Amino acid sequence: MMPAGGLPNPMAASLAVASAMSNAQQDKINRELFVGNTPPGTTELLLMHFLNAAMRRVNLCQPHESPVLNCRLNPKFAFVELASADMANHAMNMNGIPFLGAVLKISRPSKYTGPNLPTIQTWQQLTGSSLPVGAALDAESEKMSRELFIGNTTPEMSEQMIREFLGNAMEQVGLNTMPGNPIQACRVSGKFAFVELRTAQEATNALNLNNIPFMGAALRVGRPSKWNGPPDQHGNWEDILAKYMAGELQLPSSSGAVQQQQQQAA
């Protein structure tokens, strides 16, 4: 609105700018989703590609579309930005989708004020699938699925020594599912320790290290006492080493396929 003198009203102009900024901010909030329970090994690019491919696969978007435009990753969660509020609504149906051995929790951010959509399904309802065996439903369960108890340690064993020794042993016989040391952390406490693996599958594979000899002791490798998952089927170090040397080692990979490590005769 122009005043009598023909000059714009500064207050009206400021209000218009503030309103436009507020609308833009609200639009961004409406297009943003929270992704919780992201496992180790997650990268921003990997998560974006995975979610876009999942949306296309179940017709939550058109085959040529990539509605996830941006991703901001934190240690245990992420925020993704969709192309529109409508696409964000569709993406909510991916809540519970399995990803790298975990189950992603997809929801609106805490600052979202509505409207809420009661017709949103979980990934399992949408696809008719069930949760993978051993999949983690929350961050605490996901961490527990990656943690192992190491018994019969000695005072001479440092955290770094245990981490490097067990990690190298896993890599030697192919118990890891990707390159690099699969053991992320180690906590020593007296005559035992706890190690944290990179993925839940690698933690399951590492149970085969049970009774591995190290510095004159046979290490006990097992689940912590707080583990409440299903019983694990695994061997011990002597069994795994013999199978590896004979080219007979078969382990389930994180995708459920059979991973075979065969030694070629020289």
MARZATI-588388 format. One record per residue (C-alpha): x negated, y negated, z negated. Coordinates in Angstrom, 1 decimal. Layout:
<guros>
+--------+--------+--------+
:     c1 :     c2 :     c3 :
+--------+--------+--------+
:      X :      Y :      Z :
...
+--------+--------+--------+
</guros>
This chain:
<guros>
+--------+--------+--------+
:     c1 :     c2 :     c3 :
+--------+--------+--------+
:    0.0 :    0.0 :    0.0 :
:   -1.4 :   -3.4 :    1.0 :
:   -1.1 :   -6.3 :   -1.4 :
:    0.2 :   -9.8 :   -0.3 :
:   -3.4 :  -10.9 :    0.5 :
:   -3.9 :   -8.1 :    2.9 :
:   -6.7 :   -6.3 :    0.9 :
:   -6.3 :   -2.7 :   -0.4 :
:   -5.3 :   -2.1 :   -4.0 :
:   -8.5 :   -0.8 :   -5.7 :
:   -6.5 :    1.1 :   -8.3 :
:   -4.3 :    2.8 :   -5.7 :
:   -7.4 :    3.8 :   -3.7 :
:   -9.0 :    5.3 :   -6.8 :
:   -5.9 :    7.3 :   -7.6 :
:   -5.8 :    8.6 :   -4.0 :
:   -9.4 :    9.7 :   -4.2 :
:   -8.9 :   11.4 :   -7.6 :
:   -5.8 :   13.2 :   -6.4 :
:   -7.6 :   14.5 :   -3.3 :
:  -10.5 :   15.7 :   -5.5 :
:   -8.1 :   17.4 :   -7.9 :
:   -6.3 :   19.2 :   -5.0 :
:   -9.6 :   20.4 :   -3.6 :
:  -10.7 :   21.7 :   -6.9 :
:   -7.4 :   23.5 :   -7.5 :
:   -7.6 :   25.0 :   -4.0 :
:  -11.1 :   26.4 :   -4.8 :
:   -9.8 :   27.9 :   -8.1 :
:   -6.9 :   29.5 :   -6.2 :
:   -9.4 :   31.0 :   -3.7 :
:  -11.8 :   32.4 :   -6.4 :
:  -11.8 :   35.8 :   -8.1 :
:  -13.7 :   37.2 :  -11.0 :
:  -15.5 :   40.5 :  -10.4 :
:  -16.5 :   42.2 :  -13.6 :
:  -18.5 :   45.4 :  -14.5 :
:  -21.0 :   44.8 :  -11.7 :
:  -23.7 :   47.5 :  -12.1 :
:  -27.5 :   47.2 :  -11.8 :
:  -28.6 :   47.1 :   -8.2 :
:  -25.8 :   44.7 :   -7.2 :
:  -26.8 :   41.7 :   -5.0 :
:  -24.6 :   38.9 :   -3.7 :
:  -24.9 :   39.9 :   -0.1 :
:  -24.3 :   43.6 :   -0.9 :
:  -21.1 :   42.8 :   -2.9 :
:  -19.8 :   40.5 :   -0.2 :
:  -20.3 :   43.0 :    2.6 :
:  -18.8 :   45.8 :    0.4 :
:  -15.6 :   43.8 :   -0.4 :
:  -15.1 :   42.6 :    3.1 :
:  -15.5 :   46.1 :    4.5 :
:  -13.1 :   47.5 :    1.9 :
:  -10.5 :   44.8 :    2.7 :
:  -10.7 :   45.6 :    6.4 :
:  -10.6 :   49.4 :    5.8 :
:   -7.2 :   49.3 :    4.0 :
:   -5.7 :   46.5 :    6.1 :
:   -5.8 :   43.8 :    3.4 :
:   -7.1 :   41.6 :    6.2 :
:   -7.4 :   41.8 :   10.0 :
:  -10.1 :   44.0 :   11.5 :
:  -12.2 :   41.0 :   12.7 :
:  -12.0 :   39.0 :    9.5 :
:  -14.5 :   38.6 :    6.7 :
:  -12.4 :   36.8 :    4.0 :
:  -15.0 :   36.9 :    1.3 :
:  -17.1 :   33.7 :    2.0 :
:  -19.3 :   33.3 :   -1.0 :
:  -20.6 :   35.1 :   -4.1 :
:  -22.2 :   33.9 :   -7.3 :
:  -23.8 :   36.8 :   -9.2 :
:  -24.5 :   36.9 :  -12.9 :
:  -26.1 :   39.9 :  -14.8 :
:  -22.8 :   41.7 :  -15.5 :
:  -20.2 :   39.9 :  -13.4 :
:  -19.7 :   37.8 :  -10.3 :
:  -17.4 :   35.2 :   -8.8 :
:  -16.3 :   35.5 :   -5.2 :
:  -14.7 :   32.9 :   -3.0 :
:  -12.1 :   33.9 :   -0.4 :
:  -11.1 :   32.1 :    2.7 :
:   -7.6 :   31.2 :    1.4 :
:   -5.4 :   31.6 :   -1.7 :
:   -3.4 :   34.2 :    0.2 :
:   -6.6 :   36.3 :    0.9 :
:   -7.5 :   36.1 :   -2.8 :
:   -4.0 :   37.5 :   -3.6 :
:   -4.7 :   40.4 :   -1.2 :
:   -8.1 :   41.0 :   -2.6 :
:   -6.6 :   41.5 :   -6.1 :
:   -5.5 :   44.9 :   -4.9 :
:   -9.1 :   46.0 :   -5.0 :
:   -9.1 :   46.0 :   -8.8 :
:  -10.6 :   49.4 :   -9.9 :
:  -12.6 :   50.0 :   -6.7 :
:  -15.6 :   52.3 :   -7.2 :
:  -19.0 :   50.6 :   -6.5 :
:  -22.5 :   52.0 :   -7.2 :
:  -21.2 :   54.4 :   -9.9 :
:  -19.1 :   51.7 :  -11.7 :
:  -15.5 :   50.6 :  -11.3 :
:  -15.1 :   46.9 :  -10.4 :
:  -12.6 :   44.8 :  -12.4 :
:  -11.2 :   42.2 :  -10.1 :
:   -9.0 :   39.5 :  -11.5 :
:   -8.3 :   35.8 :  -11.6 :
:  -10.8 :   33.6 :  -13.4 :
:   -9.8 :   32.3 :  -16.8 :
:   -9.2 :   28.8 :  -15.4 :
:   -6.6 :   30.0 :  -13.0 :
:   -3.1 :   28.7 :  -14.0 :
:   -0.8 :   30.6 :  -11.6 :
:    1.3 :   31.6 :  -10.1 :
:    0.9 :   35.2 :  -11.2 :
:    1.8 :   38.0 :   -8.7 :
:    3.5 :   41.0 :  -10.4 :
:    3.3 :   43.1 :   -7.2 :
:   -0.5 :   43.5 :   -7.3 :
:   -1.7 :   47.1 :   -7.2 :
:   -4.9 :   48.8 :   -8.3 :
:   -7.3 :   50.3 :   -5.8 :
:   -6.2 :   53.7 :   -6.9 :
:   -2.5 :   52.9 :   -6.4 :
:   -3.2 :   51.3 :   -3.0 :
:   -5.3 :   54.2 :   -1.6 :
:   -3.7 :   57.1 :   -3.5 :
:   -7.2 :   58.0 :   -4.8 :
:   -8.3 :   58.8 :   -8.4 :
:  -11.1 :   57.4 :  -10.5 :
:  -14.4 :   59.1 :   -9.8 :
:  -15.6 :   61.5 :  -12.4 :
:  -17.8 :   59.7 :  -14.9 :
:  -17.0 :   56.3 :  -13.4 :
:  -17.2 :   53.5 :  -16.0 :
:  -14.0 :   51.5 :  -16.7 :
:  -15.7 :   48.6 :  -18.5 :
:  -19.1 :   47.0 :  -19.1 :
:  -19.7 :   48.8 :  -22.4 :
:  -18.8 :   52.2 :  -20.9 :
:  -20.9 :   51.5 :  -17.9 :
:  -23.9 :   50.7 :  -20.0 :
:  -23.3 :   53.9 :  -22.1 :
:  -23.2 :   55.9 :  -18.9 :
:  -26.8 :   54.7 :  -18.1 :
:  -28.3 :   55.3 :  -21.5 :
:  -30.2 :   58.4 :  -22.7 :
:  -31.6 :   59.5 :  -26.0 :
:  -35.3 :   60.6 :  -26.0 :
:  -36.2 :   62.7 :  -29.0 :
:  -39.5 :   64.1 :  -30.4 :
:  -41.5 :   61.0 :  -29.6 :
:  -44.7 :   60.3 :  -31.5 :
:  -46.1 :   57.0 :  -32.9 :
:  -48.7 :   56.8 :  -30.1 :
:  -46.0 :   56.5 :  -27.5 :
:  -45.2 :   52.9 :  -26.6 :
:  -42.0 :   51.7 :  -24.8 :
:  -44.0 :   51.0 :  -21.7 :
:  -45.7 :   54.4 :  -21.7 :
:  -42.4 :   56.2 :  -22.0 :
:  -40.8 :   54.1 :  -19.3 :
:  -43.6 :   54.6 :  -16.8 :
:  -44.1 :   58.3 :  -17.6 :
:  -40.4 :   59.3 :  -17.3 :
:  -39.9 :   57.0 :  -14.3 :
:  -42.9 :   58.5 :  -12.4 :
:  -41.7 :   62.0 :  -13.2 :
:  -38.2 :   61.2 :  -11.8 :
:  -39.8 :   59.8 :   -8.6 :
:  -42.1 :   62.7 :   -8.3 :
:  -39.3 :   65.3 :   -7.9 :
:  -36.7 :   63.1 :   -6.4 :
:  -34.4 :   62.5 :   -9.3 :
:  -34.1 :   58.8 :   -8.4 :
:  -31.5 :   57.7 :   -5.9 :
:  -33.4 :   54.6 :   -4.6 :
:  -37.0 :   53.5 :   -4.5 :
:  -38.7 :   52.1 :   -7.6 :
:  -38.7 :   53.1 :  -11.3 :
:  -35.1 :   54.0 :  -12.2 :
:  -35.8 :   53.3 :  -15.9 :
:  -35.0 :   49.7 :  -16.6 :
:  -35.6 :   49.5 :  -20.4 :
:  -36.9 :   51.5 :  -23.3 :
:  -36.4 :   51.0 :  -27.1 :
:  -38.5 :   53.0 :  -29.5 :
:  -37.3 :   53.7 :  -33.0 :
:  -39.6 :   56.0 :  -35.1 :
:  -39.4 :   59.5 :  -33.8 :
:  -37.0 :   58.8 :  -31.0 :
:  -36.2 :   56.3 :  -28.3 :
:  -33.4 :   55.2 :  -26.0 :
:  -33.9 :   54.5 :  -22.3 :
:  -31.6 :   52.6 :  -20.0 :
:  -31.4 :   53.9 :  -16.4 :
:  -30.7 :   51.8 :  -13.3 :
:  -27.5 :   53.7 :  -12.4 :
:  -25.2 :   56.2 :  -14.0 :
:  -26.1 :   58.8 :  -11.4 :
:  -29.8 :   58.5 :  -12.2 :
:  -29.0 :   58.8 :  -15.9 :
:  -27.3 :   62.1 :  -15.1 :
:  -30.2 :   63.2 :  -13.0 :
:  -32.7 :   62.3 :  -15.7 :
:  -31.1 :   64.8 :  -18.1 :
:  -33.1 :   67.4 :  -16.1 :
:  -36.3 :   65.9 :  -17.7 :
:  -35.4 :   67.7 :  -21.0 :
:  -38.4 :   69.4 :  -22.6 :
:  -40.9 :   67.6 :  -20.3 :
:  -44.3 :   67.7 :  -22.0 :
:  -45.9 :   64.3 :  -22.8 :
:  -48.9 :   63.6 :  -25.0 :
:  -48.7 :   67.0 :  -26.7 :
:  -45.0 :   66.9 :  -27.4 :
:  -42.0 :   68.2 :  -25.5 :
:  -39.5 :   65.3 :  -25.2 :
:  -35.9 :   66.0 :  -25.8 :
:  -33.7 :   64.2 :  -23.2 :
:  -30.0 :   64.0 :  -23.8 :
:  -26.9 :   61.8 :  -24.1 :
:  -26.6 :   59.5 :  -27.2 :
:  -24.3 :   60.6 :  -30.0 :
:  -21.8 :   58.0 :  -29.0 :
:  -21.4 :   59.5 :  -25.5 :
:  -17.7 :   60.6 :  -25.0 :
:  -17.9 :   61.5 :  -21.3 :
:  -17.5 :   65.0 :  -19.9 :
:  -20.2 :   67.7 :  -20.5 :
:  -23.1 :   67.5 :  -18.1 :
:  -24.4 :   70.4 :  -16.1 :
:  -28.2 :   70.2 :  -15.9 :
:  -31.4 :   72.1 :  -16.2 :
:  -34.7 :   71.2 :  -17.9 :
:  -38.0 :   70.0 :  -16.6 :
:  -39.4 :   73.5 :  -16.1 :
:  -36.4 :   74.5 :  -14.0 :
:  -36.4 :   71.3 :  -11.9 :
:  -40.2 :   71.5 :  -11.3 :
:  -40.0 :   75.1 :  -10.2 :
:  -37.1 :   74.3 :   -7.8 :
:  -38.8 :   71.3 :   -6.5 :
:  -42.0 :   73.2 :   -5.7 :
:  -40.0 :   75.9 :   -4.0 :
:  -38.0 :   73.3 :   -1.9 :
:  -34.7 :   74.3 :   -3.5 :
:  -33.8 :   71.2 :   -5.5 :
:  -30.3 :   70.0 :   -4.9 :
:  -28.8 :   67.1 :   -6.7 :
:  -25.5 :   65.1 :   -6.2 :
:  -26.3 :   61.7 :   -5.0 :
:  -24.4 :   58.6 :   -6.1 :
:  -22.1 :   58.9 :   -3.0 :
:  -21.3 :   62.6 :   -3.8 :
:  -23.4 :   64.0 :   -1.0 :
:  -26.1 :   66.5 :   -1.6 :
:  -29.5 :   65.1 :   -1.9 :
:  -32.2 :   67.6 :   -1.0 :
:  -35.9 :   67.3 :   -1.7 :
:  -37.9 :   69.9 :    0.2 :
:  -41.6 :   70.2 :    0.1 :
:  -43.2 :   70.9 :    3.5 :
:  -45.9 :   73.5 :    3.6 :
:  -49.3 :   72.0 :    4.3 :
+--------+--------+--------+
</guros>
